[in-house]
Amino acid sequence: MAEEKKKVTTIGVLTSGGDAPGMNAAIRAVVRRALGKGLKVYGIYRGYDGLMEEDVKEMHAQDVSDTIQRGGTILYTARCAEMRTPEGQKKAAETCRKFGIDGLVVIGGDGSYRGAQTLAHQGINVVGLPGTIDLDISCTEYTIGFDTSVNTAMEAIDKVRDTSTSHERCSIIEVMGRNAGYLALWCGIANGAEDILLPEKYDYDEQKIIDNIIDSRRRGKKHHIIVNAEGVGHSASMARRIEAATGIETRATILGHMQRGGSPTAKDRVYATIMGSMAVDLLIAGKTERVVGYKNGKFQDFDIDEALAMTKGIDEYEYEIALAMSGGYQKETQKKVIRDESL
């Protein structure tokens, strides 16, 4: 007779890597769903560092009261170099066993998933939740915190546009996203930027941008907004070069970590709650090495190895629309005029 799989009775939850609005909603869901199913729950503080240092505390329903609207993470977060070593991975698994944690929910990005993957290889049941503002996890169309972050950046860029118009200047606004351009793409479309620079697409031909700025000014445009992704970067030096080439005052604004903070949007609260609950349900059902995602209009779970092996690029149609909205329509109109005049 095959050995019956041991039921999960105690769940641990941690947040790892960069914080993201909505993480607290996910933590709250994990705690309350698990308690509602009769399980014990432990919060692990400061990510994988907490497993190294045994910074683990039992959590009750009241511990997550009044947290769903808060940004950041009540469990704190950190990046843990020791977790990349076999010794650290073994130590983390031993801490789980010491506290009787037989199911672990890891909320973070792909680096956090790799840590979870190593714990699974040590015999710990794990489920990952996509907590990152970068939207760069391949298996999911949604990541916890992206919606809040893009709205925060959008509102900031609207304000920069006001002052940019008043002074008739060019503004380069740098948004986060690490090596992914999704935040920049969405902000570029939402803010009506004249140029959008993405690490996946930018060819580093600054002369094209300079020509676009000069052409826009000739058409009577009073400002020029460039949304620049963190993965491209160098906004300040780019601003100096553009000003020197065009004679138009150019300023760089780096939005930075303000994009990580703030009260999460309704979408981030609701989706994070559903994902946190689903993680608990998966562990109770005896599943492990899974990642919760949102794809094709449904919340789904994926094999963690397959999820990490997937690649994700910028959607070509979305990028084409972004270019068309940012001034590409002017070029198409000019081409049509030239064709019509040649008839």
Short mmCIF file of the C-alpha atoms (twelve columns), coordinates in Angstrom:
data_MODEL
# 
_entry.id   MODEL 
# 
loop_
_atom_site.group_PDB 
_atom_site.id 
_atom_site.type_symbol 
_atom_site.label_atom_id 
_atom_site.label_alt_id 
_atom_site.label_comp_id 
_atom_site.label_asym_id 
_atom_site.label_seq_id 
_atom_site.Cartn_x 
_atom_site.Cartn_y 
_atom_site.Cartn_z 
_atom_site.pdbx_PDB_model_num 
ATOM 1   C CA . MET A 1   0.000   0.000  0.000   1 
ATOM 2   C CA . ALA A 2   1.323   3.455  -0.923  1 
ATOM 3   C CA . GLU A 3   2.177   5.691  2.007   1 
ATOM 4   C CA . GLU A 4   -0.553  8.282  2.606   1 
ATOM 5   C CA . LYS A 5   0.622   11.850 2.101   1 
ATOM 6   C CA . LYS A 6   0.843   13.732 5.392   1 
ATOM 7   C CA . LYS A 7   -1.807  16.425 5.774   1 
ATOM 8   C CA . VAL A 8   -0.674  20.039 6.098   1 
ATOM 9   C CA . THR A 9   -1.467  21.330 9.593   1 
ATOM 10  C CA . THR A 10  0.780   24.379 9.920   1 
ATOM 11  C CA . ILE A 11  1.393   27.077 7.326   1 
ATOM 12  C CA . GLY A 12  4.134   29.701 7.267   1 
ATOM 13  C CA . VAL A 13  4.007   32.903 5.216   1 
ATOM 14  C CA . LEU A 14  6.788   35.289 4.240   1 
ATOM 15  C CA . THR A 15  7.396   38.214 1.905   1 
ATOM 16  C CA . SER A 16  10.677  38.407 0.050   1 
ATOM 17  C CA . GLY A 17  12.490  40.784 -2.280  1 
ATOM 18  C CA . GLY A 18  11.052  44.201 -3.104  1 
ATOM 19  C CA . ASP A 19  7.838   45.156 -1.326  1 
ATOM 20  C CA . ALA A 20  4.641   45.733 -3.291  1 
ATOM 21  C CA . PRO A 21  1.257   47.266 -2.414  1 
ATOM 22  C CA . GLY A 22  -1.193  44.451 -1.769  1 
ATOM 23  C CA . MET A 23  1.263   42.174 0.018   1 
ATOM 24  C CA . ASN A 24  -0.581  42.815 3.292   1 
ATOM 25  C CA . ALA A 25  -3.857  41.808 1.675   1 
ATOM 26  C CA . ALA A 26  -2.221  38.536 0.629   1 
ATOM 27  C CA . ILE A 27  -0.775  37.932 4.111   1 
ATOM 28  C CA . ARG A 28  -4.171  38.650 5.662   1 
ATOM 29  C CA . ALA A 29  -5.847  36.183 3.301   1 
ATOM 30  C CA . VAL A 30  -3.313  33.435 4.040   1 
ATOM 31  C CA . VAL A 31  -3.721  33.889 7.798   1 
ATOM 32  C CA . ARG A 32  -7.516  34.045 7.860   1 
ATOM 33  C CA . ARG A 33  -8.079  31.316 5.278   1 
ATOM 34  C CA . ALA A 34  -5.717  28.964 7.116   1 
ATOM 35  C CA . LEU A 35  -7.240  29.706 10.529  1 
ATOM 36  C CA . GLY A 36  -10.697 29.218 9.085   1 
ATOM 37  C CA . LYS A 37  -9.623  25.765 7.894   1 
ATOM 38  C CA . GLY A 38  -8.350  24.823 11.369  1 
ATOM 39  C CA . LEU A 39  -4.636  25.250 10.626  1 
ATOM 40  C CA . LYS A 40  -1.941  26.959 12.651  1 
ATOM 41  C CA . VAL A 41  -0.178  29.910 10.978  1 
ATOM 42  C CA . TYR A 42  3.288   31.385 11.470  1 
ATOM 43  C CA . GLY A 43  4.502   34.697 10.092  1 
ATOM 44  C CA . ILE A 44  8.167   34.688 9.093   1 
ATOM 45  C CA . TYR A 45  9.750   38.117 9.386   1 
ATOM 46  C CA . ARG A 46  12.188  39.702 6.913   1 
ATOM 47  C CA . GLY A 47  11.834  37.037 4.255   1 
ATOM 48  C CA . TYR A 48  14.327  34.206 4.080   1 
ATOM 49  C CA . ASP A 49  16.493  36.046 6.625   1 
ATOM 50  C CA . GLY A 50  13.747  35.222 9.127   1 
ATOM 51  C CA . LEU A 51  14.195  31.523 8.442   1 
ATOM 52  C CA . MET A 52  17.942  31.842 8.976   1 
ATOM 53  C CA . GLU A 53  17.457  33.691 12.263  1 
ATOM 54  C CA . GLU A 54  14.299  31.847 13.400  1 
ATOM 55  C CA . ASP A 55  12.399  35.152 13.449  1 
ATOM 56  C CA . VAL A 56  9.063   33.344 13.413  1 
ATOM 57  C CA . LYS A 57  5.841   34.226 15.239  1 
ATOM 58  C CA . GLU A 58  2.482   32.501 15.459  1 
ATOM 59  C CA . MET A 59  -0.244  34.651 13.900  1 
ATOM 60  C CA . HIS A 60  -3.863  35.085 14.903  1 
ATOM 61  C CA . ALA A 61  -6.802  36.759 13.170  1 
ATOM 62  C CA . GLN A 62  -6.312  40.040 15.041  1 
ATOM 63  C CA . ASP A 63  -2.688  40.252 13.873  1 
ATOM 64  C CA . VAL A 64  -3.917  41.038 10.371  1 
ATOM 65  C CA . SER A 65  -6.798  43.331 11.353  1 
ATOM 66  C CA . ASP A 66  -6.678  46.796 9.806   1 
ATOM 67  C CA . THR A 67  -3.923  45.810 7.352   1 
ATOM 68  C CA . ILE A 68  -5.640  45.353 3.979   1 
ATOM 69  C CA . GLN A 69  -5.419  49.085 3.194   1 
ATOM 70  C CA . ARG A 70  -1.769  49.451 4.214   1 
ATOM 71  C CA . GLY A 71  1.126   49.556 1.775   1 
ATOM 72  C CA . GLY A 72  4.391   47.731 2.334   1 
ATOM 73  C CA . THR A 73  4.457   44.453 4.250   1 
ATOM 74  C CA . ILE A 74  3.747   43.912 7.943   1 
ATOM 75  C CA . LEU A 75  6.162   40.957 7.853   1 
ATOM 76  C CA . TYR A 76  8.933   43.180 6.463   1 
ATOM 77  C CA . THR A 77  11.193  41.988 3.697   1 
ATOM 78  C CA . ALA A 78  14.845  41.560 2.829   1 
ATOM 79  C CA . ARG A 79  17.107  40.023 0.243   1 
ATOM 80  C CA . CYS A 80  19.008  37.043 1.623   1 
ATOM 81  C CA . ALA A 81  22.351  36.091 0.072   1 
ATOM 82  C CA . GLU A 82  22.668  33.104 2.413   1 
ATOM 83  C CA . MET A 83  19.565  31.549 0.841   1 
ATOM 84  C CA . ARG A 84  21.546  31.147 -2.383  1 
ATOM 85  C CA . THR A 85  23.925  28.706 -0.690  1 
ATOM 86  C CA . PRO A 86  23.263  24.983 0.005   1 
ATOM 87  C CA . GLU A 87  24.032  25.588 3.686   1 
ATOM 88  C CA . GLY A 88  21.485  28.421 3.881   1 
ATOM 89  C CA . GLN A 89  18.835  26.389 2.103   1 
ATOM 90  C CA . LYS A 90  19.338  23.508 4.526   1 
ATOM 91  C CA . LYS A 91  19.154  25.888 7.488   1 
ATOM 92  C CA . ALA A 92  15.894  27.421 6.184   1 
ATOM 93  C CA . ALA A 93  14.317  23.983 5.799   1 
ATOM 94  C CA . GLU A 94  15.425  23.017 9.307   1 
ATOM 95  C CA . THR A 95  13.741  26.127 10.743  1 
ATOM 96  C CA . CYS A 96  10.510  25.149 9.000   1 
ATOM 97  C CA . ARG A 97  10.696  21.691 10.537  1 
ATOM 98  C CA . LYS A 98  11.548  23.082 13.976  1 
ATOM 99  C CA . PHE A 99  8.328   25.123 14.005  1 
ATOM 100 C CA . GLY A 100 6.306   22.335 12.416  1 
ATOM 101 C CA . ILE A 101 5.734   24.366 9.234   1 
ATOM 102 C CA . ASP A 102 4.727   21.804 6.631   1 
ATOM 103 C CA . GLY A 103 3.378   24.317 4.111   1 
ATOM 104 C CA . LEU A 104 5.030   27.620 3.151   1 
ATOM 105 C CA . VAL A 105 3.538   30.533 1.194   1 
ATOM 106 C CA . VAL A 106 6.191   32.749 -0.404  1 
ATOM 107 C CA . ILE A 107 5.073   36.177 -1.654  1 
ATOM 108 C CA . GLY A 108 7.589   37.797 -3.989  1 
ATOM 109 C CA . GLY A 109 9.156   37.826 -7.430  1 
ATOM 110 C CA . ASP A 110 11.120  35.290 -9.444  1 
ATOM 111 C CA . GLY A 111 14.115  35.440 -7.075  1 
ATOM 112 C CA . SER A 112 11.789  34.566 -4.192  1 
ATOM 113 C CA . TYR A 113 10.395  31.686 -6.251  1 
ATOM 114 C CA . ARG A 114 13.894  30.294 -6.726  1 
ATOM 115 C CA . GLY A 115 14.289  30.242 -2.945  1 
ATOM 116 C CA . ALA A 116 10.948  28.439 -2.637  1 
ATOM 117 C CA . GLN A 117 12.059  25.971 -5.296  1 
ATOM 118 C CA . THR A 118 15.137  25.052 -3.263  1 
ATOM 119 C CA . LEU A 119 12.997  24.542 -0.135  1 
ATOM 120 C CA . ALA A 120 10.730  22.220 -2.112  1 
ATOM 121 C CA . HIS A 121 13.802  20.178 -2.968  1 
ATOM 122 C CA . GLN A 122 14.441  19.983 0.797   1 
ATOM 123 C CA . GLY A 123 10.986  18.454 1.297   1 
ATOM 124 C CA . ILE A 124 8.996   21.559 2.291   1 
ATOM 125 C CA . ASN A 125 5.605   22.060 0.619   1 
ATOM 126 C CA . VAL A 126 5.645   25.486 -1.045  1 
ATOM 127 C CA . VAL A 127 3.317   27.756 -3.007  1 
ATOM 128 C CA . GLY A 128 4.450   31.068 -4.493  1 
ATOM 129 C CA . LEU A 129 2.400   34.246 -4.942  1 
ATOM 130 C CA . PRO A 130 3.493   36.855 -7.524  1 
ATOM 131 C CA . GLY A 131 4.307   39.925 -5.433  1 
ATOM 132 C CA . THR A 132 6.169   42.460 -7.576  1 
ATOM 133 C CA . ILE A 133 5.431   45.850 -9.113  1 
ATOM 134 C CA . ASP A 134 7.475   44.884 -12.190 1 
ATOM 135 C CA . LEU A 135 4.859   42.543 -13.774 1 
ATOM 136 C CA . ASP A 136 7.794   40.419 -14.964 1 
ATOM 137 C CA . ILE A 137 6.684   36.935 -13.872 1 
ATOM 138 C CA . SER A 138 6.089   34.995 -17.051 1 
ATOM 139 C CA . CYS A 139 3.262   32.676 -16.066 1 
ATOM 140 C CA . THR A 140 0.870   35.410 -14.954 1 
ATOM 141 C CA . GLU A 141 -0.801  38.438 -16.520 1 
ATOM 142 C CA . TYR A 142 -1.106  40.097 -13.093 1 
ATOM 143 C CA . THR A 143 1.302   40.577 -10.211 1 
ATOM 144 C CA . ILE A 144 0.431   41.937 -6.773  1 
ATOM 145 C CA . GLY A 145 1.314   45.640 -6.580  1 
ATOM 146 C CA . PHE A 146 1.543   46.469 -10.287 1 
ATOM 147 C CA . ASP A 147 -1.864  48.136 -10.483 1 
ATOM 148 C CA . THR A 148 -1.164  50.432 -7.513  1 
ATOM 149 C CA . SER A 149 2.336   51.210 -8.723  1 
ATOM 150 C CA . VAL A 150 1.287   52.148 -12.242 1 
ATOM 151 C CA . ASN A 151 -1.472  54.395 -10.870 1 
ATOM 152 C CA . THR A 152 0.984   56.075 -8.492  1 
ATOM 153 C CA . ALA A 153 3.403   56.719 -11.352 1 
ATOM 154 C CA . MET A 154 0.616   57.876 -13.665 1 
ATOM 155 C CA . GLU A 155 -0.559  60.509 -11.169 1 
ATOM 156 C CA . ALA A 156 3.011   61.737 -10.637 1 
ATOM 157 C CA . ILE A 157 3.632   62.023 -14.386 1 
ATOM 158 C CA . ASP A 158 0.401   64.006 -14.809 1 
ATOM 159 C CA . LYS A 159 1.772   66.513 -12.298 1 
ATOM 160 C CA . VAL A 160 5.149   66.704 -14.038 1 
ATOM 161 C CA . ARG A 161 3.329   67.330 -17.341 1 
ATOM 162 C CA . ASP A 162 1.574   70.373 -15.809 1 
ATOM 163 C CA . THR A 163 4.815   72.075 -14.862 1 
ATOM 164 C CA . SER A 164 6.530   70.908 -18.057 1 
ATOM 165 C CA . THR A 165 3.825   72.654 -20.093 1 
ATOM 166 C CA . SER A 166 4.058   75.830 -17.979 1 
ATOM 167 C CA . HIS A 167 7.786   76.077 -18.681 1 
ATOM 168 C CA . GLU A 168 7.577   74.710 -22.249 1 
ATOM 169 C CA . ARG A 169 10.219  72.147 -21.461 1 
ATOM 170 C CA . CYS A 170 11.011  68.508 -22.156 1 
ATOM 171 C CA . SER A 171 10.681  66.127 -19.211 1 
ATOM 172 C CA . ILE A 172 12.190  62.672 -18.858 1 
ATOM 173 C CA . ILE A 173 10.391  60.694 -16.164 1 
ATOM 174 C CA . GLU A 174 12.068  57.474 -15.081 1 
ATOM 175 C CA . VAL A 175 9.852   54.734 -13.661 1 
ATOM 176 C CA . MET A 176 10.814  51.497 -11.938 1 
ATOM 177 C CA . GLY A 177 10.527  47.981 -13.337 1 
ATOM 178 C CA . ARG A 178 14.059  46.609 -13.055 1 
ATOM 179 C CA . ASN A 179 14.864  45.068 -16.467 1 
ATOM 180 C CA . ALA A 180 11.214  44.944 -17.562 1 
ATOM 181 C CA . GLY A 181 9.370   47.727 -19.376 1 
ATOM 182 C CA . TYR A 182 5.758   47.047 -18.377 1 
ATOM 183 C CA . LEU A 183 5.457   49.976 -15.954 1 
ATOM 184 C CA . ALA A 184 6.931   52.311 -18.548 1 
ATOM 185 C CA . LEU A 185 4.694   50.953 -21.309 1 
ATOM 186 C CA . TRP A 186 1.519   51.368 -19.271 1 
ATOM 187 C CA . CYS A 187 2.506   54.834 -18.046 1 
ATOM 188 C CA . GLY A 188 3.481   55.849 -21.560 1 
ATOM 189 C CA . ILE A 189 0.025   54.939 -22.840 1 
ATOM 190 C CA . ALA A 190 -1.890  56.232 -19.796 1 
ATOM 191 C CA . ASN A 191 -0.024  59.551 -19.691 1 
ATOM 192 C CA . GLY A 192 0.079   60.173 -23.433 1 
ATOM 193 C CA . ALA A 193 3.873   60.335 -23.497 1 
ATOM 194 C CA . GLU A 194 5.561   61.514 -26.679 1 
ATOM 195 C CA . ASP A 195 8.349   58.925 -26.307 1 
ATOM 196 C CA . ILE A 196 8.473   55.633 -24.365 1 
ATOM 197 C CA . LEU A 197 11.827  53.939 -23.748 1 
ATOM 198 C CA . LEU A 198 11.688  50.244 -22.870 1 
ATOM 199 C CA . PRO A 199 14.704  47.960 -22.266 1 
ATOM 200 C CA . GLU A 200 13.083  45.338 -24.506 1 
ATOM 201 C CA . LYS A 201 12.696  47.771 -27.425 1 
ATOM 202 C CA . TYR A 202 14.957  50.819 -27.132 1 
ATOM 203 C CA . ASP A 203 17.752  50.927 -29.743 1 
ATOM 204 C CA . TYR A 204 19.712  53.697 -27.939 1 
ATOM 205 C CA . ASP A 205 19.441  55.985 -30.978 1 
ATOM 206 C CA . GLU A 206 19.038  59.315 -29.175 1 
ATOM 207 C CA . GLN A 207 18.959  61.224 -32.442 1 
ATOM 208 C CA . LYS A 208 15.471  59.804 -33.110 1 
ATOM 209 C CA . ILE A 209 14.267  61.277 -29.809 1 
ATOM 210 C CA . ILE A 210 15.938  64.615 -30.556 1 
ATOM 211 C CA . ASP A 211 14.323  64.740 -34.005 1 
ATOM 212 C CA . ASN A 212 10.951  63.891 -32.473 1 
ATOM 213 C CA . ILE A 213 11.280  66.703 -29.910 1 
ATOM 214 C CA . ILE A 214 12.224  69.255 -32.578 1 
ATOM 215 C CA . ASP A 215 9.407   68.096 -34.859 1 
ATOM 216 C CA . SER A 216 6.876   68.314 -32.011 1 
ATOM 217 C CA . ARG A 217 8.003   71.849 -31.151 1 
ATOM 218 C CA . ARG A 218 7.618   72.907 -34.785 1 
ATOM 219 C CA . ARG A 219 4.032   71.639 -34.686 1 
ATOM 220 C CA . GLY A 220 3.361   73.885 -31.686 1 
ATOM 221 C CA . LYS A 221 3.654   71.341 -28.891 1 
ATOM 222 C CA . LYS A 222 4.467   73.117 -25.614 1 
ATOM 223 C CA . HIS A 223 5.934   70.145 -23.785 1 
ATOM 224 C CA . HIS A 224 7.527   66.785 -24.518 1 
ATOM 225 C CA . ILE A 225 7.131   63.861 -22.104 1 
ATOM 226 C CA . ILE A 226 9.547   60.928 -22.274 1 
ATOM 227 C CA . VAL A 227 8.730   57.953 -20.038 1 
ATOM 228 C CA . ASN A 228 11.964  56.086 -19.432 1 
ATOM 229 C CA . ALA A 229 12.183  52.602 -17.927 1 
ATOM 230 C CA . GLU A 230 14.622  51.881 -15.102 1 
ATOM 231 C CA . GLY A 231 16.205  49.202 -17.296 1 
ATOM 232 C CA . VAL A 232 17.250  51.929 -19.756 1 
ATOM 233 C CA . GLY A 233 18.096  54.490 -17.067 1 
ATOM 234 C CA . HIS A 234 20.664  57.315 -17.264 1 
ATOM 235 C CA . SER A 235 17.860  59.885 -17.352 1 
ATOM 236 C CA . ALA A 236 19.911  62.790 -15.968 1 
ATOM 237 C CA . SER A 237 22.727  62.469 -18.517 1 
ATOM 238 C CA . MET A 238 20.177  61.920 -21.290 1 
ATOM 239 C CA . ALA A 239 18.444  65.166 -20.280 1 
ATOM 240 C CA . ARG A 240 21.725  67.102 -20.521 1 
ATOM 241 C CA . ARG A 241 22.450  65.738 -23.985 1 
ATOM 242 C CA . ILE A 242 18.939  66.455 -25.266 1 
ATOM 243 C CA . GLU A 243 19.027  70.029 -23.954 1 
ATOM 244 C CA . ALA A 244 22.405  70.623 -25.584 1 
ATOM 245 C CA . ALA A 245 21.174  69.237 -28.920 1 
ATOM 246 C CA . THR A 246 17.765  70.953 -29.017 1 
ATOM 247 C CA . GLY A 247 18.221  74.135 -27.016 1 
ATOM 248 C CA . ILE A 248 15.026  73.175 -25.140 1 
ATOM 249 C CA . GLU A 249 15.193  73.077 -21.350 1 
ATOM 250 C CA . THR A 250 15.092  69.411 -20.348 1 
ATOM 251 C CA . ARG A 251 14.636  68.006 -16.854 1 
ATOM 252 C CA . ALA A 252 14.914  64.463 -15.513 1 
ATOM 253 C CA . THR A 253 12.605  63.206 -12.761 1 
ATOM 254 C CA . ILE A 254 13.260  59.801 -11.192 1 
ATOM 255 C CA . LEU A 255 10.131  58.640 -9.377  1 
ATOM 256 C CA . GLY A 256 11.982  55.928 -7.467  1 
ATOM 257 C CA . HIS A 257 10.608  54.058 -4.469  1 
ATOM 258 C CA . MET A 258 7.445   56.128 -4.110  1 
ATOM 259 C CA . GLN A 259 6.090   53.612 -6.641  1 
ATOM 260 C CA . ARG A 260 6.434   50.804 -4.094  1 
ATOM 261 C CA . GLY A 261 4.408   52.534 -1.370  1 
ATOM 262 C CA . GLY A 262 0.892   53.720 -0.767  1 
ATOM 263 C CA . SER A 263 -2.489  52.183 -0.097  1 
ATOM 264 C CA . PRO A 264 -3.227  49.421 -2.640  1 
ATOM 265 C CA . THR A 265 -5.959  49.827 -5.235  1 
ATOM 266 C CA . ALA A 266 -9.152  47.778 -5.095  1 
ATOM 267 C CA . LYS A 267 -7.739  45.449 -7.749  1 
ATOM 268 C CA . ASP A 268 -4.567  44.758 -5.773  1 
ATOM 269 C CA . ARG A 269 -6.568  44.181 -2.586  1 
ATOM 270 C CA . VAL A 270 -9.079  41.825 -4.201  1 
ATOM 271 C CA . TYR A 271 -6.670  39.864 -6.410  1 
ATOM 272 C CA . ALA A 272 -4.134  39.494 -3.595  1 
ATOM 273 C CA . THR A 273 -6.882  38.231 -1.288  1 
ATOM 274 C CA . ILE A 274 -8.015  35.616 -3.794  1 
ATOM 275 C CA . MET A 275 -4.427  34.532 -4.508  1 
ATOM 276 C CA . GLY A 276 -3.572  34.249 -0.800  1 
ATOM 277 C CA . SER A 277 -6.661  32.138 -0.161  1 
ATOM 278 C CA . MET A 278 -5.897  29.947 -3.174  1 
ATOM 279 C CA . ALA A 279 -2.357  29.299 -1.911  1 
ATOM 280 C CA . VAL A 280 -3.753  27.907 1.338   1 
ATOM 281 C CA . ASP A 281 -6.309  25.779 -0.516  1 
ATOM 282 C CA . LEU A 282 -3.582  24.321 -2.730  1 
ATOM 283 C CA . LEU A 283 -1.486  23.316 0.283   1 
ATOM 284 C CA . ILE A 284 -4.495  21.767 2.013   1 
ATOM 285 C CA . ALA A 285 -5.197  19.802 -1.181  1 
ATOM 286 C CA . GLY A 286 -1.688  18.326 -0.945  1 
ATOM 287 C CA . LYS A 287 -0.189  20.358 -3.795  1 
ATOM 288 C CA . THR A 288 3.339   21.693 -3.642  1 
ATOM 289 C CA . GLU A 289 5.868   23.437 -5.878  1 
ATOM 290 C CA . ARG A 290 3.067   25.558 -7.328  1 
ATOM 291 C CA . VAL A 291 2.818   29.217 -8.306  1 
ATOM 292 C CA . VAL A 292 -0.509  31.065 -8.263  1 
ATOM 293 C CA . GLY A 293 -1.148  33.251 -11.293 1 
ATOM 294 C CA . TYR A 294 -3.871  34.987 -13.270 1 
ATOM 295 C CA . LYS A 295 -4.209  34.072 -16.925 1 
ATOM 296 C CA . ASN A 296 -6.983  34.248 -19.519 1 
ATOM 297 C CA . GLY A 297 -9.386  35.714 -16.978 1 
ATOM 298 C CA . LYS A 298 -8.869  32.997 -14.359 1 
ATOM 299 C CA . PHE A 299 -6.807  32.418 -11.237 1 
ATOM 300 C CA . GLN A 300 -4.671  29.346 -11.923 1 
ATOM 301 C CA . ASP A 301 -1.729  27.459 -10.465 1 
ATOM 302 C CA . PHE A 302 1.411   26.479 -12.344 1 
ATOM 303 C CA . ASP A 303 4.346   24.173 -11.714 1 
ATOM 304 C CA . ILE A 304 7.109   26.286 -10.194 1 
ATOM 305 C CA . ASP A 305 9.828   24.806 -12.425 1 
ATOM 306 C CA . GLU A 306 7.774   25.510 -15.546 1 
ATOM 307 C CA . ALA A 307 6.941   29.018 -14.312 1 
ATOM 308 C CA . LEU A 308 10.609  29.872 -13.800 1 
ATOM 309 C CA . ALA A 309 11.510  28.477 -17.233 1 
ATOM 310 C CA . MET A 310 8.956   30.648 -19.047 1 
ATOM 311 C CA . THR A 311 10.007  33.857 -20.798 1 
ATOM 312 C CA . LYS A 312 7.952   37.030 -21.068 1 
ATOM 313 C CA . GLY A 313 8.266   39.787 -23.627 1 
ATOM 314 C CA . ILE A 314 6.442   43.013 -24.382 1 
ATOM 315 C CA . ASP A 315 3.214   42.407 -26.281 1 
ATOM 316 C CA . GLU A 316 3.862   43.562 -29.847 1 
ATOM 317 C CA . TYR A 317 0.346   44.870 -30.441 1 
ATOM 318 C CA . GLU A 318 0.347   46.873 -27.194 1 
ATOM 319 C CA . TYR A 319 3.713   48.351 -28.136 1 
ATOM 320 C CA . GLU A 320 2.464   49.224 -31.620 1 
ATOM 321 C CA . ILE A 321 -0.535  51.026 -30.093 1 
ATOM 322 C CA . ALA A 322 1.756   52.874 -27.672 1 
ATOM 323 C CA . LEU A 323 3.836   54.146 -30.602 1 
ATOM 324 C CA . ALA A 324 0.743   55.129 -32.568 1 
ATOM 325 C CA . MET A 325 -0.651  57.113 -29.632 1 
ATOM 326 C CA . SER A 326 2.669   58.795 -28.876 1 
ATOM 327 C CA . GLY A 327 3.024   60.501 -32.248 1 
ATOM 328 C CA . GLY A 328 3.230   57.722 -34.778 1 
ATOM 329 C CA . TYR A 329 -0.135  58.907 -36.118 1 
ATOM 330 C CA . GLN A 330 1.536   62.183 -37.133 1 
ATOM 331 C CA . LYS A 331 4.074   60.307 -39.226 1 
ATOM 332 C CA . GLU A 332 1.311   58.267 -40.878 1 
ATOM 333 C CA . THR A 333 -0.614  61.473 -41.652 1 
ATOM 334 C CA . GLN A 334 2.495   63.085 -43.125 1 
ATOM 335 C CA . LYS A 335 3.107   60.017 -45.323 1 
ATOM 336 C CA . LYS A 336 -0.494  60.193 -46.556 1 
ATOM 337 C CA . VAL A 337 -0.163  63.882 -47.394 1 
ATOM 338 C CA . ILE A 338 3.021   63.216 -49.366 1 
ATOM 339 C CA . ARG A 339 1.329   60.372 -51.248 1 
ATOM 340 C CA . ASP A 340 -1.741  62.512 -51.983 1 
ATOM 341 C CA . GLU A 341 0.382   65.406 -53.252 1 
ATOM 342 C CA . SER A 342 2.263   63.097 -55.586 1 
ATOM 343 C CA . LEU A 343 -0.945  62.007 -57.360 1 
# 
